[in-house]
Amino acid sequence: MDIPVFKRPAPVEKPQVYFYDVPGAVQSVLRVGYPALAATDKDFYPATIANYILGGGGFASQLTQQLREGKGYTYGINSNFSGSRNPGTFTISSGVRANVTLESLQLVKNILENYGKGYSDADLATTQGFLVKSNARAFETAGAKLNLLNNISSYGWKPDYVKEREQIVKTMTVPQIRTLSGKYLDPNKMVWLIVGDAKTQLPRLKELGFGEPILLNK
């Protein structure tokens, strides 16, 4: 049996806004991201660490703190790196009230633009505290142990890769996080996709500063 080989998507050269129209939608679904890293890439786990305070840490993340807690634009928002042996994506995901679609995207853009330079020692301490302590009970279930073995088998990782990752977390520095942020969390190298009511929301999206939005289903 021949397994198809798919061409890797090209890197995003410049940001672009896409819109899929659902007439009358009272909510807008947002997806912001780009083709990113494979799980086997040396930067994959460090980038995941860098993402924790951005959108991977639940209520500890800036996206949740600002869009949900601060503005009430959404019930939930998160960001993550996904990947296997093949490159995955970096994705910010949320659903927001239709009437704050532009405002939500502008806030996401602002958070991304300032994330690296605003990253602090306190942010790093929060990240290290959670990622190290969470391992204490992360592998108690049979399913979790099976997933651990699957990772070792699938990616060729060492049997003690979890301990190696703990050391990466413990030795991470603020300058390293800032470098990773500049490399992998650049809003000018992302695709911005909105699904919602084009009649009321599409005309405003040019204000995001990424050129004329492209309507996918005219």
C-alpha positions as CSV (number, residue, x, y, z in Angstrom):
1,M,0.0,0.0,0.0
2,D,1.4,3.4,-1.0
3,I,1.0,6.1,1.6
4,P,0.4,9.5,0.0
5,V,3.1,12.1,0.6
6,F,1.7,15.6,1.1
7,K,3.6,18.7,0.3
8,R,4.4,20.8,3.4
9,P,2.5,24.1,3.4
10,A,4.8,27.0,2.6
11,P,5.7,29.4,5.4
12,V,3.4,32.5,5.7
13,E,5.3,35.3,4.1
14,K,2.8,38.0,5.1
15,P,-0.3,38.1,7.2
16,Q,-3.7,37.7,5.5
17,V,-7.3,37.9,6.8
18,Y,-9.8,35.4,5.5
19,F,-13.5,35.4,6.2
20,Y,-16.2,32.7,5.7
21,D,-19.7,34.1,5.7
22,V,-22.4,32.6,7.9
23,P,-25.3,35.1,7.4
24,G,-26.9,36.2,10.6
25,A,-24.3,34.6,12.9
26,V,-24.4,36.1,16.4
27,Q,-20.9,34.7,17.2
28,S,-17.6,34.8,15.3
29,V,-15.3,31.9,15.4
30,L,-11.6,32.9,15.3
31,R,-8.6,30.9,14.2
32,V,-5.2,32.6,14.0
33,G,-2.0,30.7,13.2
34,Y,0.4,29.2,10.7
35,P,2.2,26.0,9.8
36,A,4.7,25.6,12.6
37,L,6.8,22.8,14.1
38,A,7.0,19.0,14.2
39,A,7.0,17.4,17.6
40,T,10.5,16.1,16.9
41,D,11.9,19.6,16.2
42,K,14.3,20.7,18.9
43,D,12.4,23.9,19.4
44,F,8.9,22.3,19.8
45,Y,8.9,21.8,23.6
46,P,10.7,25.2,24.3
47,A,8.1,26.9,22.1
48,T,5.4,25.1,24.1
49,I,6.9,26.5,27.2
50,A,7.0,30.0,25.7
51,N,3.3,29.6,24.8
52,Y,2.1,28.8,28.4
53,I,1.6,32.4,29.5
54,L,0.3,33.4,26.1
55,G,-2.6,31.0,25.8
56,G,-1.6,27.5,27.1
57,G,-2.0,28.2,30.8
58,G,-5.8,28.6,31.1
59,F,-6.6,31.4,33.5
60,A,-2.9,32.1,33.9
61,S,-2.6,33.0,30.2
62,Q,-2.7,36.6,28.8
63,L,-5.3,35.7,26.2
64,T,-7.8,34.5,28.8
65,Q,-7.0,37.2,31.3
66,Q,-7.5,40.0,28.7
67,L,-10.2,38.7,26.4
68,R,-12.3,36.8,28.9
69,E,-11.6,38.3,32.3
70,G,-10.8,41.8,31.2
71,K,-13.2,42.4,28.4
72,G,-15.8,39.7,28.5
73,Y,-15.4,39.1,24.7
74,T,-15.4,35.3,25.0
75,Y,-16.0,32.4,27.3
76,G,-12.8,30.7,26.3
77,I,-9.6,31.3,24.2
78,N,-6.4,29.3,24.0
79,S,-3.3,28.8,21.9
80,N,-1.1,25.8,21.3
81,F,1.5,24.1,19.1
82,S,0.5,20.8,17.7
83,G,2.7,18.4,15.7
84,S,3.8,14.8,15.1
85,R,6.7,13.6,13.0
86,N,5.2,16.0,10.5
87,P,5.0,19.8,11.1
88,G,1.8,20.8,12.9
89,T,0.4,24.2,13.5
90,F,0.4,27.0,16.0
91,T,-3.2,28.0,16.5
92,I,-5.1,30.6,18.6
93,S,-8.8,29.5,18.9
94,S,-11.8,31.3,20.2
95,G,-15.5,32.1,19.7
96,V,-16.5,35.7,20.4
97,R,-19.6,37.8,20.3
98,A,-20.1,39.0,16.7
99,N,-20.2,42.7,17.7
100,V,-16.7,42.5,19.1
101,T,-15.0,40.6,16.3
102,L,-12.6,43.3,15.3
103,E,-11.9,44.4,18.8
104,S,-11.1,40.8,19.8
105,L,-8.7,40.4,16.9
106,Q,-7.0,43.7,17.6
107,L,-6.5,42.7,21.2
108,V,-5.0,39.3,20.1
109,K,-2.7,41.2,17.7
110,N,-1.6,43.6,20.5
111,I,-0.9,40.7,22.9
112,L,1.2,38.9,20.3
113,E,3.1,42.1,19.4
114,N,4.0,42.8,23.0
115,Y,4.3,39.3,24.4
116,G,8.1,38.8,24.1
117,K,9.2,42.2,25.2
118,G,6.8,42.2,28.1
119,Y,7.6,38.7,29.3
120,S,8.8,38.8,33.0
121,D,10.5,36.8,35.6
122,A,7.2,36.3,37.3
123,D,5.7,34.9,34.1
124,L,8.6,32.4,33.9
125,A,8.2,31.4,37.6
126,T,4.5,30.7,37.0
127,T,5.3,28.6,34.0
128,Q,8.1,26.7,35.7
129,G,5.9,26.1,38.8
130,F,3.1,24.6,36.8
131,L,5.0,22.5,34.2
132,V,7.2,20.9,36.8
133,K,4.7,20.3,39.5
134,S,2.0,19.0,37.1
135,N,4.2,16.0,36.2
136,A,3.8,14.7,39.7
137,R,0.4,13.3,38.9
138,A,0.5,13.4,35.1
139,F,1.2,9.7,34.6
140,E,-1.0,8.0,37.2
141,T,-3.5,6.5,34.8
142,A,-3.0,3.6,32.5
143,G,-3.9,5.8,29.5
144,A,-1.3,8.3,30.5
145,K,1.4,5.6,30.8
146,L,0.3,4.2,27.4
147,N,0.6,7.7,25.8
148,L,4.1,8.0,27.3
149,L,5.2,4.8,25.7
150,N,3.5,5.8,22.4
151,N,5.5,9.0,22.4
152,I,8.8,7.1,23.0
153,S,7.9,4.7,20.2
154,S,6.5,7.2,17.7
155,Y,9.1,9.9,18.0
156,G,12.2,8.1,19.1
157,W,12.4,10.0,22.4
158,K,14.5,8.7,25.3
159,P,12.7,6.7,28.0
160,D,13.4,9.5,30.4
161,Y,12.3,12.3,28.1
162,V,9.9,13.6,30.7
163,K,12.9,14.3,33.1
164,E,14.8,15.9,30.2
165,R,11.9,18.2,29.6
166,E,11.8,19.1,33.3
167,Q,15.4,20.2,33.0
168,I,14.5,22.3,30.0
169,V,11.8,24.0,32.0
170,K,14.0,24.6,35.0
171,T,16.9,26.1,33.0
172,M,14.8,28.3,30.7
173,T,15.5,32.0,30.9
174,V,13.5,35.1,30.1
175,P,15.8,36.0,27.2
176,Q,15.3,32.5,25.7
177,I,11.5,33.0,26.0
178,R,11.8,36.4,24.2
179,T,13.8,34.9,21.4
180,L,11.4,32.0,20.9
181,S,8.5,34.5,21.0
182,G,10.1,36.6,18.2
183,K,10.7,33.5,16.1
184,Y,7.4,31.6,16.6
185,L,4.8,34.0,17.9
186,D,5.0,36.8,15.2
187,P,1.5,38.1,14.3
188,N,2.9,39.3,11.0
189,K,3.6,35.7,9.9
190,M,0.1,34.3,10.6
191,V,-3.2,33.6,8.8
192,W,-6.2,35.2,10.4
193,L,-9.5,33.3,9.7
194,I,-12.9,34.5,10.8
195,V,-16.2,32.6,10.4
196,G,-19.2,34.8,11.0
197,D,-21.7,37.3,9.6
198,A,-20.0,39.1,6.7
199,K,-22.6,41.8,6.3
200,T,-21.9,43.2,9.7
201,Q,-18.3,42.2,10.4
202,L,-16.3,41.9,7.2
203,P,-16.2,45.7,6.3
204,R,-14.5,46.5,9.6
205,L,-11.7,44.0,9.4
206,K,-9.5,46.1,7.2
207,E,-8.9,48.1,10.4
208,L,-6.8,45.2,11.7
209,G,-4.0,46.4,9.5
210,F,-3.4,43.3,7.4
211,G,-4.9,44.6,4.1
212,E,-8.2,43.8,2.4
213,P,-9.9,40.7,3.9
214,I,-10.6,37.8,1.5
215,L,-14.1,36.5,1.5
216,L,-13.9,32.7,0.9
217,N,-17.6,32.0,0.0
218,K,-18.9,34.9,-2.1
